[in-house]
């Protein structure tokens, strides 16, 4: 029997396991592709970066400077002269001394030691937008205001730059700036003496062209007060495609005090809101900057005020301010207000005067009320006590007749801004005296303008009875004078006679009536007195002329002893002269031993 190969029943050998094959060819190809791609992209990146850096450098070096200058000129609508490039980086460039010069129509100007322009090039590459952040290093800025009180006339615009690159001014910063503010020149009403000097050919102020001098005197223009702000730092931020500009500024005034300003301008509406905070500011600086009819001459002021500018509308103010030791003037009102302490509250175009204590000339007063920048004045003042001497000194009046007394008064300043009128009522607090006559009660209604002090009504009661009433006007200036009309009723003739040394027990004057006119220069006026003494021992009437310290008696008629005595006379330098005529006088009225009538 034939055996099979496995007849020995040995197990068949197990086939050996095949080992893992090497990576497929496609994987090797992928790795080679990725490697080559990486090398290629890296090369492209390197080349692109080099090209980008080269482009950025060329752009900054050759194109950015004129682009910034051109677009700043277009945006600010003003010529801008940038200096030489001093340093360059990929996110900034510094220019040397630069300026925004004045133009024929705008005196505003800026000069700076250096200008730093910061930017990012990525937006230029992505969307052709170049945002500029400008820092002015130690700028000197000069800004003058328009006649309406507005300060900035520059119109901000958005412009397309060179090559379609849109330049947007994002911020402007000031570092250690000096700002000079020049308010608009002011036409003021000169003093009466200045106009008269121009009209007087013998005056030292007069020239050959009197008409021209007179017109110049009547239209005097004041030199504006320059306000200098030092150590000024701040930023202006441009938003909404330059439609909104916000700003923050802080600085110190060269005259003392600190200033902080925050605000926003809406360019399409030409509307600006400013919040101004100041401490210990010189009042003259504040008065020069704020559009108020008050002229500050001295003192300090602080407060928080919001200023609103609107197109074709008057400027409005809101907030409050306090001041101390201020000297100020109100155009159209003679004399200054000095040593003033108090406050102002701003309510749009209305300004309320709060708790103000001041001196008007030499007259102490407490002032309140308000003024409206468009409608005019409604200011009140109370004078608790003032002497006649201080009143005369306030208005620079000199009378040859002594006056004394103490008065109180209520004053009211009313009228339009360009033509105010000060009205008042004064009454005596103590017995007043005019020459040698005591007055127990005095009341006067008056008004004051730069040209004159006008008394619309005067009433005076002599201490011994009777009443004097009248009115008059005192014109100011070297050629000024006075005109008064008085009427006296039931005046105490005997008391007045005794005051002047006439005291005869055999002669009674009785009640006297009189019409008095006073006129002429202040220091040399004349008076005409038409008098009547119907209750005198010898009833009579006549006229007395006072001039140059002398008295003349004219048209004197006395009823004496059933007859009439007429006469004239004078008293000059203490000497008496008289001419008397009598008619029909019964002599027996003087003595029983005398008979008949006397004439002659």
Secondary structure by P-SEA (a helix, b strand, c coil): ccccccccccccccbbbbccccccaaaaaaaaaaaaaaaaaaaaaaaaaaaaaaaaaaaaaccaaaaaaaaaaaaacbbbbbccccccccccccccbbbbcccccccccccccbbbbbbbccccccccbbbbbbbbcbbbbbbbbccccccccbbbbbbbccccbbbbbcbbbbcbbbbbbbccbbbbbccaaaaaaaacccccccccaaaaaaaaaacccccbbbbbbcccccbbbbccccccccbbbbbbbccbbbbbbbbcccccccbbbbbbbbccccaaaaaacccccccccbbbbbbbbbbbbcccccccccccccccbbbbbcccccccccccccbbbbcccbbbbcbbbbbcccccbbbbbbcccccccbbbbbbccccaaaaaaaacccccbbbbbbbcbbbbbbccccbbbbbbbbbbccccccccccccbbbbbbccccccccccbbbbbcccbbbbbbcbbbbbcccccbbbbbbbcccaaaaaaaaaccccccccccbbbbbbbbbccccbbbbbbbcccccccccccbbbbbcccbbbbcccccccccbbbbbccccccccccbbbbbcccccccccccccccccc
